Amino acid sequence: MKLKWYGHAAFRLTSARGVSIITDPYTPETAGYPPIRETADMVIVSSDNDSFHCRSDLIPGHPLVINALHLAQIGQPRIEHGIEFRAVQAMEALNHAEHDPDQNGMYRLEMDGIQVGHMGDMGNALSPEQLEFFAGVDILLALAGGHPTLDLPDLKTAIDVIRPKWVIPMHFRTLSYKPRNTFWIESFLQFFPDEQVEFALASEVEISKERLPGQTRVWVLDYVRYPS
């Protein structure tokens, strides 16, 4: 499986047989990251009303779109292109500093035998039900920027319970991210010893089930920069 980070909560996952999924695409003008140029077979969004997480209409081509919040509300998994998607309901920060909190969905899928969990736009400490939802994930795409998503101590508590093999941080402040309401990655990394953290020095990595680490590690990706 190949995993590419575009910035914010947007990733592209590509299976060994070429099936591709893009998660939570953003609005370039407000997020600050470039328009996503790649096509995908499917796009999954955590909600349909957050311009930082729902812009499936900006993905080239005609991908199948899955709304994680709707999937969570139905309460049944969905299988497309041989990949099973599941979701659980979540909520933005109840003390959101800018607007009333919106509902969204956290979700998980399996690709090439690897269980991947995406935290959507969760803004509060995870409930026992939500922690159970992520049980057994190998990769956790984690909200590492603090408010308006969940507080970093609450995120670390969730990671300690879920015990993924790889934690890949997202939704944190970078030099390209226009809003200034999130932490730099150092705030998240202070919860982990240096020997537990790796830097990919690239926006795309290749992951196989056979090479997953034995214990939880953090893998920091760079975001995509297209040639001009």
C-alpha positions in Angstrom: 0.0 0.0 0.0 1.2 3.5 -0.8 0.1 6.4 1.4 0.5 10.0 0.3 -0.2 13.1 2.4 -1.5 16.2 0.6 -1.9 18.3 3.8 -4.4 18.8 6.5 -6.6 15.6 6.6 -6.2 14.6 3.0 -4.4 11.5 2.0 -4.3 9.2 -1.0 -4.1 5.4 -0.3 -3.3 3.1 -3.2 -3.5 -0.6 -3.0 -1.2 -3.1 -4.6 -3.8 -3.8 -7.3 -4.2 -0.1 -8.0 -7.4 0.8 -6.2 -7.1 4.4 -4.9 -8.9 6.4 -2.2 -8.5 10.0 -1.3 -9.6 11.1 2.2 -11.1 14.5 3.3 -10.0 16.8 0.5 -9.8 20.4 1.4 -10.5 23.8 -0.3 -7.1 25.0 -1.6 -7.8 28.7 -1.2 -8.7 28.5 2.5 -6.4 25.6 3.5 -3.3 26.9 1.7 -2.3 23.6 0.2 -2.3 23.1 -3.6 -5.2 21.6 -5.5 -5.0 17.8 -5.6 -4.1 16.8 -9.1 -4.4 13.0 -8.9 -7.6 11.1 -9.6 -9.0 8.3 -7.4 -11.5 5.5 -7.6 -13.1 6.7 -4.4 -13.2 9.7 -2.1 -14.3 9.5 1.5 -15.2 12.6 3.5 -15.8 13.0 7.2 -18.7 15.4 6.6 -20.5 17.2 3.8 -20.4 20.7 5.1 -16.8 21.5 6.2 -14.8 23.0 3.4 -11.5 21.8 5.0 -12.7 18.1 4.8 -15.4 17.6 2.2 -14.3 18.9 -1.2 -14.8 15.7 -3.2 -16.0 17.9 -6.1 -12.5 19.2 -6.6 -11.0 15.7 -7.2 -10.4 15.1 -11.0 -12.5 12.6 -12.7 -15.7 11.0 -11.3 -14.7 9.1 -8.2 -17.3 7.3 -6.0 -17.9 9.5 -3.0 -18.6 8.0 0.5 -19.8 10.3 3.3 -18.5 8.9 6.6 -21.1 10.6 8.7 -23.9 9.1 6.7 -22.2 5.7 6.9 -22.0 6.0 10.7 -25.6 7.1 11.0 -26.7 4.0 8.9 -24.6 1.8 11.2 -23.6 -0.7 8.5 -20.3 -1.2 6.7 -20.0 -0.5 3.0 -17.9 -2.4 0.5 -16.7 -0.8 -2.7 -14.0 -2.0 -5.0 -13.4 -4.9 -2.6 -12.6 -2.5 0.3 -14.8 -2.4 3.4 -15.5 1.0 5.0 -16.8 1.5 8.5 -17.5 4.7 10.4 -18.5 6.0 13.8 -20.2 9.3 14.6 -18.0 12.2 16.0 -18.4 15.8 16.8 -16.2 18.9 16.4 -15.0 20.5 19.7 -18.0 21.3 21.9 -16.1 24.4 22.9 -15.2 25.4 19.3 -13.8 28.9 19.3 -15.3 29.9 15.9 -18.7 28.4 15.5 -21.2 25.8 16.7 -19.7 22.3 16.5 -20.7 20.1 13.5 -21.2 16.4 13.4 -18.7 14.3 11.3 -17.6 10.7 11.0 -14.4 9.0 11.9 -13.7 6.0 9.7 -11.6 2.9 9.0 -10.9 0.6 6.1 -8.7 -2.3 5.2 -6.3 -2.2 2.3 -3.7 -4.9 1.5 -4.4 -6.5 4.9 -3.6 -3.3 6.7 -6.2 -1.7 8.9 -6.2 2.1 8.5 -8.2 4.5 10.8 -8.9 8.2 10.0 -10.0 10.5 12.9 -12.1 12.8 10.7 -12.6 16.1 12.4 -13.0 14.8 16.0 -12.9 17.6 18.6 -13.3 15.8 21.9 -11.8 13.0 23.9 -12.9 9.7 22.5 -15.6 7.8 24.2 -15.3 4.1 25.0 -17.4 3.2 22.0 -15.1 5.3 19.7 -12.0 3.8 21.2 -13.4 0.3 20.6 -14.2 1.3 17.0 -10.5 1.9 16.3 -9.4 -1.3 18.1 -6.9 -3.3 15.9 -6.0 -0.5 13.5 -2.4 -0.8 12.2 -2.2 2.8 11.0 -3.9 5.8 12.8 -4.2 9.0 10.9 -4.2 11.2 14.0 -5.3 14.8 14.6 -2.1 16.3 15.9 -2.8 20.0 15.9 -4.8 20.4 19.0 -7.9 22.7 19.2 -10.3 22.9 17.3 -9.7 19.1 17.2 -9.2 17.0 20.3 -6.7 18.2 22.9 -3.2 16.6 22.6 -3.3 14.9 26.0 -6.6 13.3 25.0 -5.1 12.2 21.7 -2.2 10.6 23.5 -4.6 8.8 25.8 -6.4 7.4 22.8 -3.2 6.3 21.1 -2.2 4.5 24.3 -5.5 2.6 24.3 -5.7 1.9 20.5 -2.0 1.0 20.2 -1.6 1.3 16.4 1.6 0.3 14.8 2.1 3.6 13.0 0.7 6.9 14.1 0.8 9.3 11.1 0.0 12.9 12.3 -2.2 15.2 10.2 -4.2 18.4 10.7 -1.3 20.4 12.3 0.2 23.7 11.4 2.7 23.9 8.5 4.2 26.7 6.5 1.6 26.3 3.9 -1.5 25.9 6.1 -3.3 29.3 6.1 -5.2 29.1 9.4 -3.1 29.8 12.4 -5.3 28.0 14.9 -3.4 24.8 15.2 0.0 23.7 16.8 3.2 22.9 15.0 4.1 19.3 14.9 6.6 19.7 17.8 3.7 20.1 20.3 2.5 16.6 19.4 6.0 15.0 19.3 6.8 16.1 22.8 4.5 13.2 24.0 6.9 10.6 22.4 10.6 9.8 23.0 12.9 10.6 20.1 13.6 7.0 19.3 9.8 6.4 18.8 9.6 9.0 16.0 10.6 8.8 12.3 10.6 11.4 9.6 9.8 10.2 6.2 11.3 13.3 4.5 8.8 12.7 1.7 5.0 13.0 1.1 4.5 9.4 0.0 5.6 6.2 1.7 5.0 2.5 1.0 3.7 0.3 3.8 3.4 -3.5 3.9 1.9 -5.6 6.6 5.1 -7.6 6.9 7.1 -4.5 7.8 4.8 -3.0 10.4 6.7 -2.2 13.6 6.1 -4.4 16.7 5.2 -1.4 18.9 3.6 2.0 18.3 5.8 4.4 16.4 5.2 7.9 14.9 5.9 8.6 11.2 5.9 12.2 10.2 5.2 12.8 6.5 5.9 15.9 4.5 3.0 17.3 2.4 2.8 17.2 -1.4 4.6 19.9 -3.3 3.9 19.8 -7.0 6.6 21.1 -9.5 5.7 24.5 -10.9 
